[in-house]
Amino acid sequence: MDQAILNLMARVQQAPDEGARERLQGETNPVLGAHFARYPHELEEFAFDLLNAAWADAMGQDIVPQIIEVKTVGLGEPDYIDEDLRGQRAYWQGKGGQILSDIIRYERSQMPREEMVTAFDYHQDEIATNFWGTFEKVTGQAREKLRQLPVERLIELVQAAISSGVNYGVFSASTFSSAQLDSVLLEVARASRGGVTIFGTDVAMTHLAGIGLEFGDNVAEQVFRTGRIGQYKGHRFVEVENFENFLGNFVLPDDELWIVGRNAGRLTYYGPQAKVQQLRLPSFFGRWETARDAGMLLYGADRGRVGRIVLV
C-alpha cells in the first residue's frame, strides 16, 4: 500500500481524542475514499487488519470464556478432549514392598470444525464519499455478529442436550424460589466439582427478584455489552444481553436459565486470525466476507455438568 495512504490512516488512528479523530476523518475521507475506489485490492488488506482487530476485541471481552474453556490451535491442527482419566492409584504400603502399576484409560473426543461467517454488501460510492463511516459501520456489524455467535451456539447445545431428568426443571415464573433453583444447580455443581455458571437474559433475571443474588461494587460494569456478573451462593451468575435478528425478533429465550460447569464444554478456534476477502459484484457493489474456523462441543452434558430451567 502507498506510504502516503498509510501515513494518513496512521494519523487518524493515533488521534489524541475523539474530537481530533473525527476532524481527521473528515479531512482524510476524500483522499482515502478516492484511493480505495481506484485500488480495491488494497481495500482487502485494510479490511483484514480492521476485522481481526475487531475480532480480537470481541473475543477478548466475550462472556463465553468465563463459562466454558476456550482455546486456539493451529489452522490445520485437530483438537481433542481427553476425559474420564482413570486407572492410576496412589497408596500407602510397607517400606520395601513391590510397587504395583495400573493401566490408565480415558475417553477421547475430537472437536468439530465449522466456520463462523459474516458478510456485508456495500456500494462503491459509499467508500468514495464516506470511507471512514462505511468501514466503521462494517467493523461494528462484524464485531456484533461475531460476538453473538458463540453465546447463541452454547444455548442451542444446552437446549438440545437437556430436556428431561434431574438436571431439567420446569417451574412457575411467579413463584420461582431458591429451593427450585438449587434442585438443579446442586446436581450440576456436584458433577462439575465447582466452577459453575448460571446465566440467562436480563428478562429472565427479573424472575429472580426473591432469590439472594449478590453483586459487587462493579454492578453496573458491562462485559462488552454482554452482561453483568454476580454471585449466588458462591456460584457465578451472568446476565446476558439479548439481541435481535434481521427480522427484529429476539434470538435468546427470555423464559429460561442455563447452568453450565466449567468442564462441560469447549470452544476451539482454528488458527489465530480470520479470513477476509473483498468481492466485486454487479452494479458497482462490493462484498466484504469473513470466516473463521471454529467448533464448540458440550461434552459434559451426558455427565451431568449442564442444567436447564424453564420458567412458565
Residue, then its C-alpha position, 0 to 999 in steps of 0.5 A: m500500500d502507498q506510504a502516503i495512504l498509510n501515513l494518513m490512516a496512521r494519523v487518524q488512528q493515533a488521534p489524541d481524542e475523539g474530537a481530533r479523530e473525527r476532524l481527521q476523518g473528515e479531512t482524510n475521507p476524500v483522499l482515502g475514499a478516492h484511493f480505495a475506489r481506484y485500488p480495491h485490492e488494497l481495500e482487502e488488506f485494510a479490511f483484514d487488519l480492521l476485522n481481526a482487530a475487531w475480532a480480537d476485541a470481541m473475543g477478548q471481552d466475550i462472556v463465553p470464556q468465563i463459562i466454558e474453556v476456550k482455546t486456539v490451535g493451529l489452522g490445520e491442527p485437530d483438537y481433542i478432549d481427553e476425559d474420564l482419566r482413570g486407572q492410576r492409584a496412589y497408596w500407602q504400603g510397607k517400606g520395601g514392598q513391590i510397587l504395583s502399576d495400573i493401566i490408565r484409560y480415558e475417553r477421547s473426543q475430537m472437536p468439530r470444525e465449522e466456520m463462523v461467517t459474516a458478510f456485508d454488501y456495500h456500494q462503491d460510492e459509499i467508500a468514495t464519499n464516506f470511507w471512514g463511516t462505511f468501514e466503521k459501520v462494517t467493523g461494528q456489524a462484524r464485531e456484533k455478529l461475531r460476538q453473538l455467535p458463540v453465546e447463541r451456539l452454547i444455548e442451542l447445545v444446552q437446549a438440545a442436550i437437556s430436556s428431561g431428568v434431574n438436571y431439567g426443571v420446569f417451574s412457575a415464573s411467579t413463584f420461582s424460589s431458591a429451593q427450585l433453583d438449587s434442585v438443579l444447580l446442586e446436581v450440576a455443581r456436584a458433577s462439575r466439582g465447582g466452577v459453575t455458571i448460571f446465566g440467562t437474559d436480563v428478562a429472565m433475571t427479573h424472575l429472580a427478584g426473591i432469590g439472594l443474588e449478590f453483586g459487587d461494587n462493579v454492578a453496573e460494569q458491562v462485559f462488552r455489552t454482554g452482561r453483568i456478573g454476580q454471585y449466588k451462593g458462591h456460584r457465578f451468575v451472568e446476565v446476558e444481553n439479548f439481541e435481535n435478528f434481521l427480522g427484529n425478533f429476539v434470538l435468546p429465550d427470555d423464559e429460561l436459565w442455563i447452568v453450565g460447569r466449567n468442564a462441560g464444554r469447549l470452544t476451539y478456534y482454528g488458527p489465530q486470525a480470520k479470513v477476509q476477502q473483498l468481492r466485486l459484484p454487479s452494479f458497482f457493489g462490493r462484498w466484504e466476507t469473513a470466516r473463521d474456523a471454529g467448533m464448540l462441543l458440550y461434552g459434559a452434558d451426558r455427565g451431568r455438568v449442564g442444567r436447564i430451567v424453564l420458567v412458565 
